[in-house]
Amino acid sequence: MTFDKTMIFGFAAGLVLGCVGYRIYNENRDRIGSVLGKCGAAEGAAEAGDLTLEELESQKERLEDLIAEVKARKEGE
């Protein structure tokens, strides 16, 4: 594998954009965390040991319903 100008440019661009994205994320961590928290993907989300059996069963039922919907859509196509 040889390194040409476009590969080096792509690597440098990816490195710079990654650093910029990381800095923007750190500056807006609280706002991003609140948005993610509203959709159930909060930082430090509860682990299985922290949830009650009822909460786990509720999540399981919701996932089963989503799986059934996806399967029904695929069969309808």
C-alpha positions as CSV (number, residue, x, y, z in Angstrom):
1,M,0.0,0.0,0.0
2,T,1.5,3.3,-1.0
3,F,0.8,6.6,0.5
4,D,-0.2,9.2,-2.0
5,K,-1.2,12.8,-1.6
6,T,-5.0,12.2,-1.3
7,M,-4.5,9.5,1.4
8,I,-2.4,11.9,3.5
9,F,-4.9,14.7,2.9
10,G,-7.8,12.5,3.9
11,F,-6.0,11.4,7.1
12,A,-5.2,15.0,8.0
13,A,-8.7,16.2,7.3
14,G,-10.2,13.3,9.4
15,L,-7.8,14.1,12.3
16,V,-8.7,17.8,12.3
17,L,-12.4,17.2,12.0
18,G,-12.3,14.7,14.8
19,C,-10.5,17.1,17.1
20,V,-12.9,19.9,16.2
21,G,-15.9,17.6,16.9
22,Y,-14.5,16.5,20.2
23,R,-14.0,20.1,21.3
24,I,-17.5,21.1,20.3
25,Y,-18.9,18.0,22.1
26,N,-17.0,19.0,25.3
27,E,-18.2,22.6,25.1
28,N,-21.8,21.5,24.8
29,R,-21.8,18.3,26.9
30,D,-24.6,19.5,29.2
31,R,-26.9,20.4,26.3
32,I,-26.1,17.2,24.4
33,G,-26.7,15.2,27.6
34,S,-30.1,16.8,28.2
35,V,-31.2,16.1,24.6
36,L,-30.0,12.5,24.8
37,G,-31.7,12.1,28.1
38,K,-35.0,13.0,26.6
39,C,-34.8,10.2,24.1
40,G,-33.6,7.6,26.7
41,A,-29.9,7.5,25.8
42,A,-28.6,9.5,28.8
43,E,-25.0,9.3,29.8
44,G,-24.6,6.9,32.7
45,A,-27.9,5.2,32.0
46,A,-29.1,2.6,34.5
47,E,-27.6,-0.8,34.2
48,A,-29.5,-4.0,34.5
49,G,-28.7,-4.3,38.2
50,D,-30.3,-0.8,38.8
51,L,-33.6,-1.6,37.2
52,T,-36.5,-3.3,38.8
53,L,-38.0,-6.5,37.4
54,E,-41.1,-4.6,36.3
55,E,-39.0,-2.0,34.4
56,L,-37.1,-4.8,32.7
57,E,-40.2,-6.6,31.7
58,S,-41.7,-3.4,30.3
59,Q,-38.7,-2.8,28.2
60,K,-38.8,-6.4,27.0
61,E,-42.4,-6.1,25.9
62,R,-41.7,-2.8,24.1
63,L,-38.8,-4.4,22.2
64,E,-40.9,-7.4,21.3
65,D,-43.6,-5.1,20.0
66,L,-41.1,-3.2,17.9
67,I,-39.7,-6.5,16.5
68,A,-43.2,-7.6,15.6
69,E,-43.9,-4.3,13.8
70,V,-40.7,-4.6,11.8
71,K,-41.5,-8.2,10.8
72,A,-45.0,-7.2,9.8
73,R,-43.7,-4.4,7.6
74,K,-41.2,-6.8,5.9
75,E,-43.9,-9.4,5.3
76,G,-46.2,-6.7,3.9
77,E,-43.7,-5.6,1.3
